[in-house]
Amino acid sequence: MTEGALIGARFALMIDLALLMGLPLFWWAMGMAGRKAMLAVLALGGMGLSALWLLASAAAMTGTPISNPDWASAQILLTMTPIGPVLAVRGVALLLVLVCLILPQGLRVALIPAAVGAATLAWTGHAGATEDMAGMLHRTADVAHIWAAAGWVGALAVLLHAVVTLRHDVRRVAAMLSGFALMGTLIVATLIVSGAVNLMMIVGLAELPALASSHYGLLLGAKLALFGLMLGLAAVNRWRLTPLLERGETQRAIAHLRLSLGIETGAALAIIGLIAWLGTLDPMG
């Protein structure tokens, strides 16, 4: 029960922080106006979910139910482990997002503290436990992985919303899909390279064969399979469905896009859930 609460808290927090960075990144890249109120809700949600994650971590550490918080253990985590500084940096970043939203160009400026807030996730998983220069490399790769994933999640959220609620504005949908092509390519390349570095840092080349028989390895395999599915769907969207829109085959293209983006978004959520689970496991356990 306590492990499930921790995984659930990690899952919700990862989605929140990914959207907090990914949405303004996509809006900025596409030249869209965006919605300040949505970012404000996500920033406040990130604060609440960070507190929930802290309590879930304390509950998992002591084996007590999260419904009866162990405040003493939570205090130990805050004052005697790296979790305290990580949450402090994240809290400041989320507050800065709220402050930036007051400014005239707030959405664009808010992207910077939002990216810092998302990056703090790298210090709460396996990368945070790696030491010395190897730790610096591992966390750098993990931050790149998180930022790329956030960019993809934010794009999926906007694109899915567009094809569901703005399906008659075909030119706008086609422009977003075409404009995302370069950004999407950079995201995929970053995910592949940083993911490979992360895997080598967590497991090591010599231990890769042993992954096949471990719980961690099975979940990682499921994650990679879902990533492959997302790549396939993204290719279909780019090379098959976007040309249909541009040729004026609106009804057919929109229907297929709604299905494709819906499945791709579901796969992304499943991957985040697996990452939240994998972060609680011993890779060789």
C-alpha positions in Angstrom: 0.0 0.0 0.0 2.8 2.5 0.9 4.7 1.6 -2.2 1.6 2.2 -4.3 1.1 5.6 -2.7 4.7 6.5 -3.5 4.4 5.4 -7.1 1.1 7.3 -7.5 2.6 10.4 -6.0 5.6 10.2 -8.3 3.4 9.6 -11.3 1.1 12.6 -10.7 4.1 14.9 -9.9 5.9 13.8 -13.1 2.9 14.6 -15.2 2.3 17.9 -13.6 5.9 19.1 -14.0 6.1 17.8 -17.5 3.1 19.8 -18.5 4.3 22.8 -16.6 7.4 22.9 -18.9 6.1 21.2 -22.0 3.0 23.4 -22.6 4.8 26.8 -22.6 7.7 25.2 -24.7 5.2 24.1 -27.4 3.3 27.4 -27.2 6.5 29.4 -27.6 7.8 27.1 -30.5 4.5 27.4 -32.4 4.0 31.1 -31.7 0.8 30.5 -29.8 -0.7 32.6 -27.1 -1.1 29.9 -24.4 -3.0 30.1 -21.1 -1.5 31.6 -18.0 -4.3 30.2 -15.8 -3.4 26.7 -16.7 0.3 27.2 -15.8 -0.8 28.7 -12.5 -2.9 25.7 -11.7 0.0 23.4 -12.6 2.5 25.4 -10.5 0.3 25.2 -7.5 -0.4 21.5 -8.2 3.4 20.9 -8.3 3.7 22.3 -4.8 0.9 20.2 -3.4 2.1 17.1 -5.2 5.7 17.6 -4.0 4.3 17.7 -0.4 2.4 14.5 -1.1 5.5 12.8 -2.5 7.4 13.8 0.6 4.8 12.2 2.8 4.6 9.1 0.6 8.4 8.8 0.7 8.3 9.0 4.5 5.5 6.4 4.6 7.5 4.0 2.3 10.6 4.5 4.5 8.8 3.6 7.7 6.1 1.2 6.3 3.4 3.3 7.8 0.2 4.3 5.9 0.2 7.7 4.2 -3.2 8.4 5.7 -1.4 8.7 9.1 1.7 10.8 8.1 4.9 10.1 10.0 6.0 13.8 10.5 9.2 12.9 12.2 10.4 10.8 9.2 9.3 13.6 6.9 11.4 16.0 8.9 14.4 13.7 8.7 14.0 13.5 4.9 13.9 17.3 4.7 16.8 18.1 7.0 19.2 15.1 6.7 18.9 14.0 3.0 19.2 15.7 -0.4 15.4 15.7 -0.6 15.3 19.0 1.4 17.5 21.0 -1.0 15.7 19.5 -4.0 12.3 20.5 -2.7 13.6 23.9 -1.8 14.9 24.5 -5.3 11.6 23.2 -6.8 9.5 25.3 -4.5 11.4 28.5 -5.5 11.1 27.6 -9.2 7.4 27.0 -8.9 6.9 30.3 -7.1 8.9 32.1 -9.8 6.6 30.6 -12.4 3.7 32.2 -10.6 5.5 35.5 -10.4 6.4 35.4 -14.1 2.8 34.9 -15.1 2.1 38.4 -13.8 4.5 39.9 -16.4 3.3 40.9 -19.9 5.5 38.3 -21.5 5.0 35.9 -18.6 4.4 32.7 -20.5 7.7 32.9 -22.3 9.7 33.9 -19.2 7.9 31.3 -17.1 9.4 28.5 -19.2 12.8 29.0 -17.5 11.7 28.3 -13.9 9.4 25.7 -15.2 12.4 23.9 -16.8 14.3 24.2 -13.5 11.3 22.7 -11.6 11.1 19.8 -14.0 14.9 19.2 -13.8 14.7 18.6 -10.0 13.1 15.2 -10.8 16.6 14.1 -11.8 17.7 14.3 -8.1 14.8 12.1 -6.9 15.5 8.9 -8.8 18.5 6.7 -9.6 20.5 9.6 -11.0 20.4 11.4 -7.7 22.2 8.4 -6.0 25.1 8.4 -8.4 28.2 10.0 -7.0 31.3 12.0 -8.2 31.8 12.8 -11.9 29.7 9.8 -12.9 26.8 11.3 -11.0 27.2 14.7 -12.8 27.1 12.9 -16.2 24.1 10.8 -15.1 22.1 13.7 -13.8 23.0 15.8 -17.0 21.7 13.0 -19.1 18.6 12.6 -16.9 17.8 16.3 -17.1 18.1 16.2 -20.9 15.8 13.1 -20.9 13.2 14.9 -18.6 13.2 18.1 -20.7 12.8 16.1 -24.0 10.0 14.1 -22.5 8.3 17.2 -21.2 8.4 18.7 -24.6 6.7 15.7 -26.1 4.1 15.5 -23.4 3.3 19.2 -23.8 3.0 18.8 -27.6 0.7 15.8 -27.3 -1.6 17.7 -24.9 -2.0 20.7 -27.2 -2.3 18.6 -30.4 -4.9 16.2 -28.9 -6.9 19.2 -27.6 -6.7 20.7 -31.1 -8.0 17.7 -33.0 -10.8 17.1 -30.5 -12.0 20.7 -29.9 -10.8 22.6 -33.0 -11.3 19.9 -35.6 -12.9 22.3 -38.0 -9.8 24.7 -37.9 -7.9 22.4 -40.3 -5.2 24.9 -41.2 -4.3 25.5 -37.6 -4.0 21.7 -36.9 -2.0 21.1 -40.0 0.4 24.0 -39.2 1.0 22.7 -35.7 1.7 19.2 -37.0 4.1 20.5 -39.6 5.7 22.9 -37.2 6.3 20.2 -34.7 8.4 18.1 -37.2 11.8 19.6 -36.4 11.1 19.9 -32.7 9.9 16.3 -32.6 13.0 15.0 -34.3 15.2 16.8 -31.8 13.1 15.4 -28.9 13.4 11.8 -30.2 17.1 12.1 -30.7 17.6 13.5 -27.2 15.5 10.8 -25.7 17.4 8.0 -27.4 20.9 9.3 -26.6 20.1 10.4 -23.0 18.2 7.2 -22.4 21.1 5.1 -23.5 23.4 7.0 -21.2 21.0 6.6 -18.2 20.8 2.9 -18.8 24.6 2.5 -18.9 25.0 4.5 -15.7 22.3 2.6 -13.8 23.1 -0.9 -14.9 26.5 -0.9 -16.7 27.3 -2.7 -19.9 28.4 -5.9 -18.2 25.1 -6.3 -16.3 22.8 -5.7 -19.3 22.2 -9.5 -20.0 21.0 -9.9 -16.4 18.3 -7.4 -16.9 16.2 -9.9 -18.9 15.5 -11.9 -15.8 14.8 -9.0 -13.4 11.6 -7.2 -12.6 13.3 -4.0 -13.5 14.3 -5.3 -16.9 10.7 -6.5 -17.7 9.3 -3.1 -16.9 12.1 -1.4 -18.8 11.2 -3.6 -21.8 7.6 -2.6 -21.6 8.7 1.1 -21.5 10.8 0.7 -24.6 8.0 -1.1 -26.4 5.6 1.7 -25.7 8.3 4.2 -26.8 8.5 2.3 -30.1 4.7 2.5 -30.4 4.9 6.3 -29.9 7.6 6.6 -32.5 5.5 4.6 -35.0 2.4 6.7 -34.4 4.4 10.0 -34.6 5.7 8.9 -38.0 2.2 8.1 -39.2 1.0 11.5 -38.0 3.8 13.3 -39.8 4.1 11.4 -43.1 0.6 10.0 -43.6 -2.0 12.0 -41.8 -0.6 15.5 -42.1 -0.5 15.3 -45.9 -4.1 14.2 -45.9 -5.0 17.4 -44.0 -3.0 19.5 -46.4 -4.8 17.8 -49.4 -8.1 18.7 -47.9 -9.2 15.2 -46.8 -10.4 16.7 -43.6 -12.9 14.3 -42.1 -10.8 11.2 -42.7 -7.6 12.8 -41.5 -9.1 14.3 -38.3 -10.7 11.1 -37.3 -7.5 9.1 -37.7 -5.5 11.9 -35.9 -7.9 11.8 -33.0 -7.3 8.0 -32.7 -3.6 8.1 -33.3 -2.9 11.0 -30.8 -5.2 9.4 -28.3 -3.3 6.2 -28.4 0.1 8.1 -28.4 -1.0 10.1 -25.3 -2.1 6.9 -23.5 1.3 5.3 -24.3 3.0 8.4 -22.9 1.0 8.2 -19.7 1.8 4.5 -19.4 5.5 5.2 -19.8 5.4 7.9 -17.1 3.7 5.4 -14.8 6.4 2.8 -15.5 9.1 5.4 -14.9 7.5 6.2 -11.5 7.5 2.5 -10.7 11.1 1.9 -12.0 12.4 4.7 -9.8 11.4 2.8 -6.7 13.1 -0.5 -7.7 16.6 -1.9 -7.5 17.7 -2.4 -11.1 19.3 -5.7 -10.3 16.8 -6.8 -7.7 
